[in-house]
Amino acid sequence: MAIMSGGVRYSNPRQALLLVFLMLLLPIASQTQAIDNTPEVEEPTHSPPILVEGLPPLMCGEELCDRPLRMYDRDGRDANMEYGWWQAYGPDLDWNGMDDRLQRVMSGLDSMSPTAIIGPDGRKTVAIVVDYAWYPAEQELNILASTLEKHGWVGAKGGAFFEVIESIDAIAVDKVPVSALMDIYHLDGVVVIEMQNVMVPSNDVASRAALARPSEEYSYTAHDQGYTGSGVIIAVLDTGVDNEHRSLNDFDDENDAPDGDATSYSDRKWIAGYDATSQNPDDSGNTDPDDGNGHGTHVAGSALGTGDASKVHMGTAPGAGLIDIKVLTDGGGTNSQFSLRGLQWMINNVNTDWGVNSTYTGIQIASMSYGSLGGGPLLPGDQGDNGSSAEANLVNQATEAGIVCVVAIGNDGTNRVPSPGSADGAITIGSVNDNNSVLRTDDKMSDFSNYGPRISDNDDDDLDEQKPDVTSYGSNIMSATYAASFGLPGTGVTLADDQYDSKSGTSMATPIASGVIALILEADPTLTPEEVKEIVQLSSEPRGEPAEVQLSRWNETFGYGIVDASCAIAFIRGTICDNGLRASTSDVNISFPVNGTWVM
């Protein structure tokens, strides 16, 4: 395979990249915080970047070009990210700190930003994340804003986004003139300029097949054992939720006529909300974002819907509370700035007392049924993200803060792990088809579900490339329908009521898994996100052959297996559900036969 880089053709990319690796091993002067694990390099995973004048290429003839190491001395300045993380950032095959997609825009291709306008240079503007070696304080903010303004940036008065994402030492900004990118690149402390990812939205049978709800086929399910997700809060990051729907407005499904005021119910499911897509979002949590798309309402119903008084289309955790975080616009495709803002708000409120009741406080689970749009002319051959994007880093920070982050792997039907499902800390969900039956023996992979492994981040951990973590039910899922209000002038606002519709996608599989995790946390609220991930993996029903048997039972399509709520509860209680398909432990205590076998 021949690769073009810096205008030079060479036929051995491994040799060239090995030279980069050797250079990175050289001592870095004046930096007291050394990198513990300098990244190794692998075969390129997408088309090589286009040479842009002023940016260092990888190769100059047969020699490595001089290039900035981007190893700034922090000089005691505060930082939230590990020093040197940016050396593993991708997509950046020439390792110069400029996103390869932006290099293609700089070379003449059009911006993908949904908020793009025509800039003073006559080109569509871009949306970017500017990553710093330290926390960007007022000085960095002022210098960046001044640099942008010199290139005719419209600023806040022109509706531009400009916000510090504090947990990852970054500033997200949109409507950026392409002409400004090179000047931003040379600002003190800037280590990476990312192109903002464009985020796109990626149960009566399903919740029973997941062994959450009772069924004729399986007994001793999680609900049979008394677990419904009570006391657990799930934050649904999506297009908003029409939580006046009878499946989502209260817990007991009595006197639950739809009401536009979510606080009107004595036992309300809605705990708090935040509209990250608003020009001026209210940080108090008192916002109740509506769903103008239908995706978020459907997702919420699959995770925590009660199924209204009929109890037919019930989610996996009907006892869980809802926090509605709108990060996707009603059109669906959205710059990642809103996702970043919503994730940061969630982190800031991980321990908030919402004042609703003593049972529901903080945020325990984040359900994210969206991912970065891939491929296209800006990144041909795209296989997703290696876990180093801004939103993936923020998911890792949320995980460290104690929030279990459950993310869809995407619906391209190919080997691609998009952001933020690429995050090391995420529990990444693929989709299986239950074939409209509760019996799990006929389950198969959904043909649209992406598969792994993830692109390597070249650290010492081979397990973090194992995506998806598990699979869940995502084909033809019945769940709550949004209001779809397009009323005539003078008519009242249409409210969601008791309608349900069917959707398919890893977007649907993800909330079902999120609900299963709510059951796990009800059973043991002391579990950390890392422990929850391990339980979800080991309690899943294995399918397929292991990719690397010496590492684990994981494979590229099913992950560790199909989620199993009943088995997860058994793990927590020190018992095991082993019918010959399950993983087992040394302290197995098989205690309950089911239908002539052992509970699944």
C-alpha positions in Angstrom: 0.0 0.0 0.0 1.3 3.4 -0.9 0.6 6.5 1.2 0.9 10.2 0.2 2.1 12.5 3.0 3.6 15.9 2.6 3.5 15.6 -1.1 5.9 12.6 -1.0 4.9 9.1 -2.0 6.3 6.3 0.2 5.5 2.6 0.2 6.1 1.6 3.8 3.9 3.6 6.2 5.0 1.5 9.1 8.6 2.5 8.6 7.7 6.1 8.4 5.5 6.0 11.5 8.2 4.1 13.4 10.5 7.0 12.9 7.9 9.3 14.4 7.6 6.9 17.4 11.4 7.0 17.9 11.4 10.8 17.8 8.7 10.9 20.5 11.0 8.9 22.7 13.6 11.7 22.8 13.8 13.6 26.1 11.5 16.6 26.3 13.3 19.5 27.8 11.8 21.7 30.6 8.8 19.4 31.1 8.6 18.0 34.6 5.4 16.0 34.0 6.6 13.2 31.7 4.3 11.0 29.8 4.2 7.6 31.4 3.3 5.7 28.2 4.3 7.3 25.0 2.0 6.1 22.2 3.1 3.5 19.8 1.9 3.8 16.2 -0.1 1.6 14.0 -1.1 1.2 10.3 -3.2 4.3 9.2 -6.9 3.7 9.5 -8.2 6.3 7.1 -6.9 8.2 4.0 -3.7 10.2 4.8 -4.0 14.0 5.4 -3.7 16.5 2.7 -0.6 18.7 2.7 -1.4 22.3 3.8 1.1 25.1 3.5 2.3 26.2 6.9 1.5 22.9 8.6 4.3 20.4 9.2 4.0 17.2 7.1 5.1 13.8 8.3 7.9 13.3 5.8 10.3 15.5 3.8 11.7 13.2 1.2 13.2 10.2 3.0 13.6 12.1 6.3 11.3 13.2 9.0 10.3 16.8 8.8 10.9 19.1 11.8 7.6 19.5 13.6 6.4 20.9 16.8 6.4 18.5 19.7 3.6 20.5 21.3 5.0 19.7 24.8 4.3 23.0 26.6 5.5 23.4 30.1 2.5 23.9 32.4 4.5 25.9 34.9 2.1 25.0 37.7 -1.0 26.0 35.8 -4.2 24.0 36.5 -5.2 21.2 34.2 -7.9 18.5 34.2 -6.4 16.2 31.5 -3.4 14.0 31.8 -0.3 15.6 30.4 0.5 14.6 26.8 -2.8 13.0 26.0 -2.9 14.9 22.7 0.0 12.9 21.3 -2.5 10.1 20.8 -5.2 12.3 19.2 -6.9 11.0 16.1 -7.7 11.7 13.3 -4.3 13.3 13.0 -2.1 10.9 11.0 0.7 13.4 10.6 0.7 14.2 14.3 0.9 17.9 13.8 -2.0 18.9 16.1 -4.4 19.8 13.3 -7.3 17.5 12.7 -6.9 15.8 9.3 -10.5 16.8 8.4 -9.7 20.4 9.0 -6.6 20.1 6.8 -9.0 18.9 4.0 -11.2 21.9 4.6 -8.1 24.2 4.5 -7.2 22.6 1.2 -10.5 23.6 -0.4 -13.2 21.1 0.7 -16.4 22.3 2.2 -17.1 22.4 6.0 -19.6 19.9 7.4 -20.8 22.1 10.2 -24.6 22.3 10.5 -24.2 25.9 11.8 -21.8 27.0 9.0 -22.2 30.5 7.5 -20.3 32.1 4.7 -17.3 33.8 6.3 -15.4 36.9 5.3 -13.0 34.7 3.3 -16.0 33.6 1.1 -15.9 30.0 2.5 -18.2 28.1 4.8 -17.1 28.4 8.4 -16.1 25.5 10.6 -16.9 24.4 14.2 -13.9 23.4 16.2 -12.6 22.4 19.7 -9.4 24.1 20.7 -7.5 21.9 23.1 -4.9 23.4 25.5 -2.1 21.9 27.5 -3.7 23.5 30.6 -7.0 24.9 31.7 -7.8 27.9 29.5 -8.2 30.8 31.8 -9.3 34.4 31.0 -6.0 35.1 29.2 -6.5 32.2 26.8 -10.1 33.1 26.2 -9.3 36.7 25.4 -6.5 35.8 23.0 -8.6 33.3 21.2 -11.5 35.6 20.8 -9.2 38.4 19.6 -7.6 36.1 17.1 -11.0 35.1 15.8 -12.2 38.6 15.5 -9.2 39.6 13.4 -10.6 37.1 10.8 -14.1 38.6 10.9 -15.7 36.1 13.3 -19.2 37.1 14.1 -19.0 36.4 17.8 -21.9 36.1 20.2 -23.8 38.9 18.5 -23.9 36.8 15.4 -25.1 33.7 17.3 -21.7 32.0 17.5 -20.9 29.4 20.2 -17.9 30.1 22.4 -17.6 28.2 25.6 -15.0 26.6 27.9 -15.5 22.9 28.4 -13.8 22.9 31.8 -13.4 19.2 32.5 -11.2 18.7 29.4 -9.2 21.9 29.1 -10.8 23.0 25.9 -12.8 25.7 24.2 -15.6 24.9 21.8 -16.4 27.5 19.2 -18.3 27.6 15.9 -18.7 29.9 12.9 -14.9 30.0 12.7 -13.5 31.4 9.4 -11.2 28.9 7.8 -8.6 31.6 7.5 -8.3 31.8 11.3 -7.2 28.2 11.8 -3.5 28.7 11.2 -3.3 31.6 13.6 -5.2 29.6 16.3 -2.8 26.7 15.7 0.2 28.9 16.7 -1.4 30.3 19.9 0.5 29.6 23.1 -0.7 26.4 24.8 -2.8 25.1 21.9 -2.0 21.4 21.4 -4.8 20.2 19.1 -7.5 21.8 17.0 -10.3 19.3 16.5 -13.1 19.6 14.0 -16.3 19.3 16.0 -18.0 16.0 15.2 -21.5 16.2 13.8 -23.7 14.1 16.2 -26.6 12.2 14.7 -29.2 10.0 16.4 -27.7 6.6 15.8 -40.4 -2.3 24.0 -42.9 -4.9 25.1 -40.8 -7.8 23.6 -37.4 -6.2 24.1 -37.6 -5.6 27.9 -38.8 -9.2 28.4 -36.1 -10.6 26.2 -33.5 -8.6 28.2 -34.8 -10.6 31.2 -35.9 -7.4 32.9 -39.7 -8.1 32.8 -41.5 -11.3 33.7 -42.7 -13.5 30.8 -44.1 -16.9 30.1 -40.7 -18.0 28.8 -38.5 -16.9 31.7 -39.2 -16.5 35.4 -37.1 -15.0 38.2 -36.4 -11.9 36.0 -35.0 -8.7 37.5 -38.6 -7.4 38.0 -39.6 -10.7 39.6 -36.8 -10.2 42.1 -38.2 -6.7 43.0 -35.8 -4.5 41.0 -37.3 -1.8 38.7 -34.6 0.9 38.9 -36.2 2.6 41.9 -34.0 5.4 43.3 -31.8 5.5 40.2 -31.7 8.5 37.9 -31.0 8.1 34.2 -30.0 11.2 32.2 -31.2 10.9 28.6 -29.0 13.0 26.4 -30.9 13.3 23.2 -33.5 15.5 21.2 -35.4 16.2 24.4 -38.3 14.2 25.9 -42.0 14.8 25.8 -42.3 13.5 29.4 -46.0 14.3 29.6 -46.5 11.0 27.9 -48.4 8.6 30.1 -45.5 6.2 30.1 -43.1 8.9 31.3 -45.0 11.4 33.5 -45.4 9.5 36.7 -44.7 6.2 38.5 -48.1 4.8 39.5 -50.0 5.6 36.2 -53.0 6.9 38.2 -54.5 10.3 37.4 -51.8 10.6 34.8 -53.6 12.7 32.1 -50.9 14.6 30.1 -49.9 17.9 31.6 -47.4 20.4 30.1 -46.2 21.1 33.7 -44.0 18.2 34.6 -44.1 19.2 38.3 -47.9 18.8 38.5 -47.6 15.1 39.3 -47.3 14.0 42.9 -45.0 11.1 41.9 -43.4 12.6 38.9 -40.7 10.8 36.9 -39.2 14.0 35.5 -36.5 15.1 38.0 -34.7 17.9 36.2 -33.8 19.1 32.7 -31.3 21.1 30.7 -31.4 22.4 27.2 -27.8 22.5 25.9 -29.0 23.6 22.5 -30.5 26.9 23.9 -28.7 30.2 23.2 -28.8 30.9 26.9 -29.3 27.7 28.8 -30.6 27.7 32.4 -28.2 25.9 34.6 -30.7 25.4 37.5 -32.1 22.2 36.1 -35.6 23.7 35.9 -35.9 23.5 32.1 -38.1 20.8 30.7 -36.9 20.5 27.0 -39.5 19.4 24.5 -38.9 16.8 21.8 -39.5 18.1 18.3 -38.0 15.0 16.7 -39.4 11.9 18.4 -36.0 10.2 19.0 -35.5 11.3 22.6 -39.1 10.4 23.7 -38.8 6.9 22.2 -35.4 6.4 23.8 -36.6 7.5 27.3 -39.6 5.2 27.1 -37.3 2.2 26.3 -35.2 3.0 29.3 -37.6 4.0 32.0 -41.2 4.1 30.7 -43.9 2.6 32.8 -45.9 1.5 29.8 -48.9 3.6 31.1 -51.7 1.9 32.9 -51.7 -1.0 30.4 -48.1 -1.9 31.3 -47.6 -3.3 27.7 -44.8 -1.2 26.3 -42.8 -0.9 29.5 -39.1 0.0 29.6 -36.5 -2.0 31.4 -36.3 0.3 34.5 -39.8 1.7 35.1 -38.8 2.7 38.6 -36.0 5.0 37.4 -36.2 8.8 37.4 -35.6 11.0 34.3 -33.2 13.9 33.7 -33.9 15.3 30.3 -30.8 16.8 28.7 -31.4 18.1 25.2 -28.1 17.9 23.2 -29.5 17.3 19.7 -31.6 19.8 17.8 -35.0 18.8 16.4 -33.3 18.3 13.0 -31.2 15.6 14.5 -27.6 16.4 13.2 -25.9 18.7 15.6 -22.3 20.0 16.2 -20.7 18.4 19.2 -20.6 21.7 21.1 -24.1 21.0 22.5 -23.1 17.4 23.4 -20.0 18.8 25.2 -22.1 21.4 27.0 -24.7 18.9 28.1 -22.0 16.4 29.3 -20.3 19.2 31.3 -23.6 20.2 32.9 -24.2 16.6 33.8 -20.7 16.3 35.4 -21.3 19.4 37.4 -24.5 18.0 38.8 -23.4 14.4 39.6 -24.3 14.9 43.3 -27.0 17.6 43.1 -29.9 17.3 45.5 -32.8 18.1 43.1 -35.2 18.8 46.0 -37.8 16.4 44.6 -37.6 13.7 47.2 -34.8 12.0 49.1 -34.9 8.9 46.9 -33.7 10.6 43.7 -30.5 12.7 43.9 -27.6 13.3 41.6 -27.1 11.4 38.3 -26.1 7.8 38.1 -26.5 6.9 34.4 -26.1 8.7 31.1 -27.9 7.2 28.1 -26.5 8.5 24.8 -28.1 7.2 21.6 -26.0 9.2 19.2 -22.6 9.3 17.7 -20.3 11.2 15.3 -21.2 11.2 11.6 -18.5 9.4 9.7 -16.9 9.2 6.3 -17.5 11.6 3.5 -15.0 13.7 1.7 -13.4 15.0 4.9 -12.3 11.6 6.2 -12.4 8.8 3.5 -12.1 5.3 4.9 -13.2 6.5 8.4 -13.3 3.8 11.0 -14.4 6.1 13.8 -12.5 7.5 16.8 -9.7 6.1 18.9 -11.2 7.5 22.1 -9.4 10.8 22.1 -12.0 13.2 20.8 -13.3 16.0 23.0 -16.7 14.2 23.7 -14.9 10.9 24.3 -12.6 12.6 26.8 -15.6 14.2 28.5 -17.3 10.8 28.8 -14.2 9.5 30.5 -14.3 12.4 32.9 -18.0 11.7 33.6 -17.1 8.1 34.3 -14.4 9.2 36.7 -17.0 11.4 38.4 -19.2 8.3 39.0 -21.7 8.3 36.1 -22.1 5.2 34.1 -22.1 6.3 30.5 -24.0 4.0 28.0 -23.4 4.9 24.4 -24.6 3.6 21.0 -22.1 2.2 18.6 -23.9 3.4 15.5 -25.8 2.1 12.5 -23.4 2.0 9.5 -23.3 -1.8 9.5 -19.5 -1.6 9.3 -16.4 -1.7 11.4 -16.7 1.7 12.8 -16.8 2.9 16.5 -17.8 6.6 16.5 -17.4 9.1 19.3 -18.4 9.2 22.1 -19.0 5.4 22.1 -15.2 5.2 21.5 -14.4 6.4 25.0 -12.5 4.0 27.2 -15.0 4.5 30.0 -18.2 4.1 27.9 -20.3 1.0 27.9 -20.7 0.8 24.2 -23.8 -1.0 22.9 -24.4 -2.9 19.6 -27.8 -4.2 18.5 -29.4 -7.6 18.2 -32.8 -8.5 16.7 -35.1 -10.4 19.0 -37.2 -11.5 16.0 -40.3 -10.3 17.9 -40.1 -13.1 20.4 -39.1 -13.3 24.1 -37.0 -16.4 23.5 -33.4 -15.6 23.2 -32.5 -18.6 21.1 -33.5 -17.0 17.9 -31.8 -13.7 18.5 -29.3 -12.5 15.9 -27.2 -9.5 15.1 -29.1 -6.5 13.6 -27.7 -6.0 10.1 -27.3 -2.2 10.7 -25.3 -2.5 13.9 -21.7 -1.3 13.7 -19.0 -3.6 15.0 -15.5 -3.4 16.4 -12.8 -3.3 17.3 -12.1 0.3 17.9 -9.1 2.1 16.5 -6.2 1.6 18.8 -5.1 4.5 21.1 -1.7 2.7 21.3 -1.6 2.5 25.1 -0.8 -0.6 27.2 -4.4 -1.6 27.5 -5.6 -4.0 24.7 -9.0 -4.3 26.3 -10.2 -0.7 25.7 -10.3 -1.4 21.9 -13.0 -4.1 22.6 -16.1 -2.3 21.3 -19.0 -3.0 21.5 -18.9 -4.0 25.1 -22.2 -5.8 24.8 -25.3 -6.0 22.6 -28.9 -5.2 23.4 -32.2 -5.2 21.6 -32.6 -2.6 18.9 -34.7 -3.9 16.1 -38.4 -2.9 15.8 -38.6 -1.6 19.3 -42.0 -0.3 20.4 -41.8 2.8 22.7 -43.4 6.1 23.5 -44.3 8.5 20.7 -43.7 12.3 20.9 -46.3 14.9 20.5 -45.3 15.9 16.9 -47.2 19.2 17.5 -47.8 21.1 14.3 -51.1 22.6 15.4 -53.1 25.3 13.6 -52.9 28.9 14.9 -55.2 29.4 17.8 -55.3 25.8 18.8 -53.8 24.5 22.0 -50.4 22.8 22.3 -50.5 19.2 21.4 -49.3 16.9 24.2 -47.9 13.4 24.0 -50.4 10.9 25.4 -50.4 7.1 25.1 -49.3 6.4 21.6 -46.4 4.1 20.8 -44.4 3.5 17.6 -41.6 1.2 16.4 -38.1 2.3 15.7 -34.8 0.4 15.0 -31.2 1.2 15.6 -28.4 1.0 18.2 -30.2 4.1 19.5 -33.0 1.8 20.6 -30.6 -0.8 22.0 -28.8 1.7 24.2 -31.6 2.8 26.5 -32.7 -0.8 27.1 -29.1 -1.5 28.3 -29.3 1.7 30.4 -32.4 0.5 32.1 -30.7 -2.9 32.9 -27.9 -0.9 34.5 -30.4 1.0 36.6 -31.6 -2.4 37.9 -28.0 -3.2 38.7 -27.5 0.0 40.6 -30.7 -0.4 42.5 -29.4 -3.8 43.6 -26.1 -2.3 44.7 -25.8 1.5 44.7 -22.2 1.4 45.9 -20.9 0.0 42.5 -18.5 2.2 40.6 -18.9 2.6 36.8 -15.9 0.3 36.3 -17.6 -2.4 38.4 -20.9 -1.9 36.6 -19.2 -2.4 33.2 -17.5 -5.6 34.4 -20.9 -7.0 35.7 -22.6 -6.1 32.5 -19.9 -7.8 30.4 -19.6 -11.0 32.5 -23.3 -11.5 33.1 -24.2 -11.1 29.4 -25.0 -14.2 27.3 -22.0 -15.1 25.1 -22.5 -15.4 21.4 -20.0 -16.1 18.7 -16.3 -17.1 19.0 -13.8 -15.1 20.9 -11.6 -12.8 18.8 -8.6 -13.4 21.0 -9.3 -16.2 23.5 -6.2 -15.3 25.5 -7.6 -11.9 26.3 -11.3 -12.5 26.9 -14.4 -14.0 25.4 -15.2 -10.7 23.5 -15.8 -10.7 19.7 -16.2 -8.0 17.2 -20.0 -8.2 16.7 -21.7 -9.3 20.0 -19.0 -7.9 22.3 -19.1 -9.9 25.5 -22.6 -11.0 24.7 -26.3 -10.0 24.9 -27.3 -8.1 28.0 -29.1 -10.2 30.7 -30.7 -8.3 33.6 -31.5 -11.4 35.6 -28.0 -12.8 35.4 -26.6 -9.4 36.3 -28.7 -9.3 39.5 -27.5 -12.9 40.3 -23.9 -11.8 40.0 -24.5 -9.0 42.5 -26.3 -11.4 44.9 -23.4 -13.9 44.7 -25.4 -16.5 42.8 -24.9 -17.5 39.2 -27.2 -18.1 36.3 -25.4 -20.7 34.2 -27.2 -22.8 31.6 -24.0 -23.7 29.8 -23.9 -20.4 27.9 -23.0 -18.1 30.8 -19.7 -17.2 32.3 -19.2 -18.6 35.7 -17.1 -17.9 38.8 -15.3 -20.0 41.3 -17.9 -19.3 44.0 -21.0 -20.4 42.0 -24.2 -20.9 43.9 -26.9 -22.2 41.4 -30.2 -21.7 43.2 -33.2 -21.5 40.9 -34.2 -23.8 38.1 -36.2 -22.3 35.3 -38.2 -24.1 32.6 -36.1 -27.2 32.8 -32.8 -25.3 32.7 -31.2 -22.6 34.7 -32.2 -19.0 34.7 -30.7 -16.8 32.0 
